[in-house]
Amino acid sequence: MHSHVDAYLDHLRVERGLSANTLEAYARDLDKFTTFTEKALAGRSGDVRELDASDVSAFVVELSKAGLSARSSARHLSAVRGFARFLVRERLIPVDPTTLVDMPRLSRKLPVFLSIDEVGRLLAAPETSTPRGLRDAAMITLMYASGLRVSELVGLQLGELDAQRGTVTPLGKGGKRRVIPVADRALALVARYLEEARPLALAKAVAKHGTTGKATKKAEATVFLSPRGAPFSRMGFFKILRVHLLTAGISRPISPHKLRHSFATHLVAGGADLRAVQTMLGHADIATTEIYTHVARDHVREAHRRAHPRGV
């Protein structure tokens, strides 16, 4: 079974062009499935062709017993469905055993986001008179201004930033590129960072790896660099964001993805076209973007309740 998963992941990487992060997530979910089903099949013939709906259902039940949420279980089942279709297409199993298994029922969970006031305090938190503070301000402001995923932000390449046109063109999920307009303030901060702070970090990479080193070449192409002159990890940016959230007096847990939620929610609340927001976020399905209309409505309703003399 594990060898079949490896073949499926190769298919996703080569033919569908999925990112390394997405492939890693698929690999983790499918590793749980194969470990579980191999034990089930071992009690029978051990032949993958005997895989049936009861095995898949039992796996979903096992996830629930392990304490996974309905959303996480649904994500695992989605990965299994794609894998099962691959097995059928490769004639490794006769029928798709997932077609008779229902997705776990999901509650509609509204995204958490920052208020406009909180965003203002967060953007003002980094001290831009220092190279590190200037870099942090540029990263946080660009993320809020464009709704980039954290992986897109830390992996942003110089060639994906067009100051003249005022756009950023990240390579998103599935290897799809999109064009996002960026506000002048964010572009100005990034320009300052590129001129004043980034050369200092890049010099560290050159000193450590030489002008022709692979790590130096990677650093030269990447917009945001750590003090060591290396591209950031997602966790590295999370730590930066957490520091400045505390400085801004925001103690509740806010992840980089919630900054992306804030970007989308504020656009929708301000009257932005939903299709335009979908394009900027890189959502494949408009239904994913529609969640922000519910957030915006609830936000307006709560504002009315607080401010109107007869709101309660």
C-alpha positions in Angstrom: 0.0 0.0 0.0 2.8 2.5 0.9 4.4 1.9 -2.5 1.1 2.8 -4.2 0.9 6.0 -2.1 4.4 6.9 -3.3 3.3 6.4 -6.9 0.2 8.6 -6.3 2.3 11.4 -4.7 4.7 11.3 -7.8 1.6 11.6 -10.0 0.4 14.7 -8.0 3.9 16.3 -8.1 4.6 15.6 -11.8 1.2 15.7 -13.5 -0.7 18.1 -11.3 2.2 20.3 -10.1 1.2 20.4 -6.5 3.5 22.3 -4.1 5.8 20.6 -1.6 3.7 21.8 1.3 0.5 20.3 -0.2 2.3 17.0 -1.1 3.6 16.8 2.5 0.0 17.2 3.8 -1.3 14.5 1.5 1.6 12.2 2.5 0.8 12.6 6.2 -2.9 11.9 5.8 -2.4 8.9 3.5 0.3 7.4 5.7 -2.4 7.2 8.5 -4.8 5.6 6.0 -2.3 3.0 4.7 -1.1 2.1 8.2 -4.7 1.5 9.3 -5.9 -0.4 6.2 -2.8 -2.6 6.0 -3.7 -3.9 9.5 -7.3 -4.5 8.3 -6.2 -6.2 5.1 -3.7 -8.4 7.0 -6.6 -10.1 8.7 -7.8 -11.1 5.2 -5.7 -11.9 2.2 -3.6 -8.7 2.4 -4.5 -7.9 -1.2 -5.2 -4.2 -1.9 -8.0 -5.3 -4.3 -10.1 -6.3 -1.2 -10.2 -2.7 0.0 -13.9 -1.8 0.4 -16.2 0.9 1.8 -16.2 -0.7 5.2 -12.5 -0.2 5.5 -12.7 3.5 4.6 -15.7 4.0 7.0 -13.7 2.3 9.8 -10.8 4.6 9.1 -13.0 7.7 9.5 -14.5 6.3 12.7 -10.9 5.7 14.0 -10.0 9.3 13.3 -13.0 10.5 15.3 -12.1 8.2 18.2 -8.6 9.7 18.1 -10.1 13.2 18.7 -9.8 14.7 15.2 -12.4 17.3 14.3 -15.0 16.7 11.6 -13.0 19.2 9.4 -9.8 17.3 9.9 -11.5 13.9 9.2 -13.0 15.4 6.0 -9.6 16.5 4.9 -8.2 12.9 5.4 -11.2 11.4 3.5 -10.7 13.9 0.7 -7.1 12.7 0.4 -8.2 9.0 0.5 -10.8 9.7 -2.3 -8.2 11.1 -4.6 -5.9 8.1 -3.9 -8.7 5.7 -4.5 -9.5 7.2 -7.9 -5.8 6.9 -8.7 -5.9 3.2 -7.8 -8.9 2.6 -10.0 -7.4 4.4 -12.9 -4.2 2.4 -12.5 -6.4 -0.8 -12.3 -5.0 -1.7 -8.9 -8.5 -2.0 -7.5 -11.7 -2.8 -9.4 -14.0 -0.2 -7.8 -13.7 3.1 -5.8 -14.5 2.1 -2.2 -15.0 5.8 -1.1 -18.1 6.5 -3.2 -20.4 5.0 -0.6 -18.7 6.9 2.3 -20.2 10.2 3.3 -18.2 13.2 4.3 -18.3 14.1 8.0 -20.9 16.8 8.6 -19.1 20.1 9.0 -20.3 23.0 11.0 -19.9 26.4 9.3 -16.9 27.9 11.1 -16.5 31.6 10.5 -12.9 32.7 10.1 -11.2 34.8 12.9 -9.9 38.2 11.8 -8.5 41.4 13.1 -10.6 44.6 13.3 -9.4 47.6 11.2 -8.2 49.3 14.4 -6.2 46.2 15.4 -4.6 46.0 12.0 -3.7 49.7 12.3 -1.9 49.0 15.6 -0.2 45.9 14.2 1.1 47.7 11.1 2.5 50.5 13.4 4.2 48.1 15.8 7.5 47.3 14.1 10.2 50.0 14.6 11.2 50.8 11.0 14.3 52.7 12.0 16.1 49.3 12.3 16.8 46.9 9.5 15.0 44.1 11.3 12.0 46.3 12.1 11.8 47.6 8.6 11.8 44.0 7.2 9.1 43.0 9.7 6.9 46.0 8.7 7.4 45.3 5.0 6.4 41.6 5.4 3.3 42.2 7.6 2.1 45.2 5.6 2.5 43.3 2.3 0.7 40.3 3.6 -2.3 42.4 4.8 -2.2 44.4 1.6 -2.3 41.4 -0.7 -3.8 38.5 1.2 -0.8 36.3 0.4 -0.6 32.8 2.0 2.3 32.7 4.5 4.1 30.2 2.2 3.7 32.6 -0.7 5.1 35.5 1.4 8.2 33.8 2.7 8.9 32.3 -0.7 8.2 35.5 -2.7 10.7 36.0 -5.5 12.0 39.4 -6.7 10.7 38.7 -10.1 7.2 38.3 -8.7 7.1 41.8 -7.4 6.3 44.6 -9.9 6.6 48.0 -8.3 5.8 49.9 -11.6 2.5 48.1 -12.1 1.8 47.9 -8.4 1.3 44.1 -8.4 2.6 40.9 -6.9 2.2 37.6 -8.8 2.8 34.7 -6.3 2.9 31.1 -7.4 0.1 29.6 -5.4 -1.5 26.2 -4.8 -1.4 23.8 -7.7 1.4 25.8 -9.4 -1.2 28.5 -10.4 0.0 32.1 -10.6 -2.3 35.0 -9.9 -2.0 38.8 -10.1 -2.8 40.9 -7.0 -2.8 44.7 -6.8 -0.8 46.1 -3.9 -1.4 49.4 -2.2 1.3 52.2 -2.5 2.1 52.1 1.2 3.0 48.5 1.2 5.1 48.9 -2.0 6.9 51.9 -0.5 7.8 49.8 2.6 9.0 46.9 0.5 11.1 49.3 -1.6 12.7 50.8 1.5 13.4 47.3 2.8 15.0 46.2 -0.5 17.2 49.3 -0.5 18.2 49.6 3.2 17.9 46.3 4.9 18.0 43.4 2.5 21.5 44.1 1.2 22.8 43.7 4.8 21.2 40.2 5.1 22.3 39.2 1.6 25.9 40.1 2.5 25.7 37.5 5.3 24.7 34.8 2.8 27.6 35.8 0.5 30.1 35.8 3.5 29.0 32.3 4.5 28.4 30.6 1.2 30.4 32.7 -1.4 29.1 34.5 -4.4 28.4 31.3 -6.4 27.0 29.1 -3.6 23.6 27.5 -4.0 22.3 29.1 -0.8 23.5 32.5 -2.0 21.8 32.1 -5.4 18.5 31.2 -3.5 18.9 34.2 -1.2 19.5 36.5 -4.2 16.2 35.6 -5.7 14.1 35.8 -2.5 12.6 39.0 -1.4 12.6 38.6 2.4 15.7 37.3 4.2 16.5 36.4 7.8 19.4 38.0 9.6 21.5 35.1 8.5 20.7 35.8 4.8 18.4 32.8 4.3 14.8 32.7 3.2 12.3 32.5 6.0 10.3 29.5 7.1 6.6 29.8 7.8 7.3 29.3 11.5 9.9 32.1 11.4 7.3 34.5 10.1 4.8 33.3 12.7 7.3 34.2 15.5 7.8 37.7 14.0 4.1 38.2 13.8 3.5 37.1 17.4 6.1 39.6 18.7 4.5 42.5 17.0 0.9 41.4 17.9 2.0 41.6 21.6 3.6 45.0 21.0 0.3 46.2 19.5 -1.6 45.0 22.5 -3.3 42.1 20.8 -3.1 39.1 23.1 -5.5 36.7 21.4 -4.0 34.0 19.2 -3.6 35.4 15.6 -1.9 33.3 13.0 -0.5 34.5 9.7 -3.6 32.9 8.0 -5.9 35.1 10.1 -4.1 38.1 8.7 -5.2 36.8 5.3 -8.7 36.4 6.7 -8.6 40.0 7.7 -7.6 41.1 4.2 -10.5 39.3 2.7 -13.1 40.3 5.3 -12.2 44.0 5.1 -12.4 43.9 1.3 -15.9 42.2 1.3 -17.1 44.5 4.1 -15.9 47.5 2.0 -18.0 46.4 -0.9 -15.4 44.5 -3.1 -16.7 42.2 -5.8 -16.7 38.6 -4.5 -15.2 37.3 -7.7 -12.4 39.8 -7.5 -11.7 38.7 -3.9 -11.7 35.1 -5.0 -9.1 35.8 -7.7 -6.9 37.7 -5.3 -7.0 34.9 -2.7 -6.5 32.2 -5.3 -9.6 30.2 -4.3 -10.5 27.6 -6.9 -14.2 27.6 -5.8 -16.3 30.7 -5.1 -18.0 28.9 -2.3 -14.7 29.1 -0.3 -14.7 32.9 -0.7 -18.4 33.3 0.2 -17.7 32.6 3.8 -16.4 36.2 4.1 -19.8 37.6 3.1 -21.2 35.9 6.3 -18.4 37.4 8.4 -19.0 40.8 6.9 -22.8 40.6 7.6 -22.2 39.5 11.2 -19.7 42.3 11.6 -22.2 44.9 10.4 -25.0 43.4 12.5 -22.8 43.5 15.6 -21.8 47.1 14.9 -25.4 48.1 14.6 -26.2 46.3 17.9 -23.5 48.2 19.7 -24.1 51.6 18.2 -27.8 51.9 17.7 -29.9 53.3 20.6 -32.4 50.5 20.0 -29.9 47.9 18.9 -30.5 45.7 21.9 
